[in-house]
Amino acid sequence: MPSSSILLSLPAELQNLIIDEICPGDIPSLSATCKHLHDLVAPRLAEHKRFLAYQGRFKVGRSNIHQHGLDSQPTLELLAFIAARPRLSWYVRDLTSCYRPPALFEKEDELLQALHNLDSINQLVRTCRFIQERERGHWIESIRDGKGGALLALLLGQLHGSKHLQIPSDYQDPISPFIAQIIARCASRSYGGYLDQPLSSLESVNISVASGRPRPRFPCVGNEDEHQQNVLILFWTLTFLPNIKHLSLKNYYTHDIFEQEEMFDTALDVLNIGAFDPTCRIVNKPYRLKSIELRSCRMLPRSLSFVLRNCKGLESLKYFMSFEHRTPLYDPSRYNERLPTVIEILYSHASSSLKTLAIASEPESWLEEQVQYRSVPSQEEADELRAAMEYWQTHEIVQPDRFWTLKDFPVLTHLMVDVDVMYGDSYKPAPLSTVLPMSIEQVDILAFSTTPDQYSFEISSLLSFNPLDFPHLQSLYIWHMAHFTTMPTDPRHIELMSEHSIPFFKSILLEAGFEENKISQYHLGAEYFEKRRPKTSTDFEGLWPLDRQMRDIPSADAVDHFVIGVYYEFGHWADYSITFDGLRARIS
């Protein structure tokens, strides 16, 4: 910002021109300098206060104009407003698809004129430094015709200070090639030494894929299959950004035709990067990415390997599968898609950096499974299950040839895992002692079973290990979710599990060498968790029970103690309550 004395010595016309170019963040301090400048910047200050009221959050719609009748107005409205008032881009900190700020245009006729007159947007294309002169005509046509995500791509090319971005994606709303191209070019200029580039401040991105029909029970056809490939390329391209820390992908699946080497060549074609293109250097630069979250996804190992191609510092991977997407991960007939392959990929890219790993199913997926397959077992099914449990309780575990382990991850501190994942190729869950590294501090086991017999059988197998063998282990939590509609025949379901859990936990602690007088029962009722429930749900990552810190027990209660217990969740989403039952054992 120029010195106020120098500014005051200039002609009034020049003062106004300079004030128009001053960074919005400097306007309040300039206004407080003297009365003359206060009066001079009063319109800018009023504009500043108005835009600050949006709290940095703006709505983005579809990626194209009027593509198949889909709603593109939020994206077009925001872009048109930035074209008329470029300073607005400084205030866009959080671009989301699930939030609606106050109307940008104060008058309806201004809005309608902006939406139907694309001259100002075409002017943005002509002045955008990321669009080459020979490409401008193609971009303008693509924006007008609703092709290739050109509208959203042009918007992204205007955002200098955005921290968070949420991109809605639908196979009827194409995103390729323009969005990935603009991201790659922004990243290339940032790495080339140019300061304050668009998207250079971006830290987290969430891509939510919406399909026009159920996935993936039916084979992919037509443009939906191509769209999934383009989403994966976009996800990979986001890793190029200089300050990106967290990427999240929801409702995504990769089809069997995707091959890693073919994907790399296809990605270069989409990005329009040649062998001698200056942009090509970013393809092989190490990522700064720290966290990846896959929600309701089926990410095949070779696709995950493609995304992590140059990643060497990944600290967190959370892979939450939907019910339809779980089977290929550890179906014995799909060898290359099983969990051991995923662990091998993580070992190649993040063995020395991975601190958090979650391999689990979305709770609603378990509810589907309970309702469809487990809610009311027949007497014959119950007898078969009981006989199988009795057999495996008296026989040694048959270790599979390639059961996965995390012992080669020296800094892993937190593991969240489904009971189902622990089965591998065996008919009995493997003990945690065969999986956990010595650095582990917290373990969360998702045991969303519906029968106390099955619950007891699984947990008894998993916990047949000595917690003291792991010097940093502080807590082991088992999670159970009980949906009211899934247990019509057994109202004492939770009570039966609790009656089994506490004595079993105590026997584990006593066998591990804890003194009985140092073991105390630990209970947190629904009222404790209710006080910590957020009043509003505007979570950028969406809602999932295990994501929220409100479910953590007080950290002070775990100091110098090992805590083992069960979280019980009743109900679903907004209508639910939580309790915790367990034991605290003082570590000598």
Secondary structure as UniProt FT lines:
FT   HELIX           4..8
FT   HELIX           12..21
FT   HELIX           24..26
FT   HELIX           27..31
FT   TURN            32..33
FT   HELIX           35..40
FT   HELIX           42..52
FT   TURN            53..56
FT   STRAND          57..59
FT   HELIX           67..69
FT   HELIX           73..84
FT   HELIX           86..91
FT   STRAND          94..96
FT   HELIX           108..116
FT   HELIX           119..127
FT   TURN            129..130
FT   HELIX           133..135
FT   HELIX           136..145
FT   TURN            148..149
FT   HELIX           150..156
FT   TURN            157..158
FT   STRAND          164..170
FT   TURN            171..172
FT   TURN            176..177
FT   HELIX           178..191
FT   TURN            192..193
FT   TURN            198..201
FT   STRAND          204..210
FT   HELIX           222..238
FT   TURN            239..240
FT   TURN            242..243
FT   STRAND          246..250
FT   TURN            256..257
FT   HELIX           260..271
FT   TURN            275..276
FT   HELIX           278..284
FT   STRAND          291..295
FT   HELIX           301..307
FT   TURN            308..310
FT   STRAND          316..321
FT   HELIX           323..330
FT   TURN            332..333
FT   HELIX           335..337
FT   HELIX           339..350
FT   TURN            351..353
FT   STRAND          356..361
FT   HELIX           363..369
FT   HELIX           370..374
FT   HELIX           379..393
FT   TURN            401..402
FT   TURN            407..408
FT   TURN            410..411
FT   STRAND          414..418
FT   HELIX           420..423
FT   TURN            424..425
FT   HELIX           432..434
FT   TURN            438..439
FT   STRAND          442..446
FT   HELIX           452..462
FT   HELIX           467..469
FT   TURN            471..472
FT   STRAND          475..482
FT   HELIX           484..486
FT   TURN            488..489
FT   TURN            491..492
FT   HELIX           493..512
FT   HELIX           516..518
FT   STRAND          519..524
FT   HELIX           526..531
FT   TURN            540..541
FT   HELIX           545..547
FT   HELIX           549..551
FT   HELIX           555..558
FT   TURN            559..560
FT   STRAND          561..572
FT   TURN            573..574
FT   STRAND          575..586
//
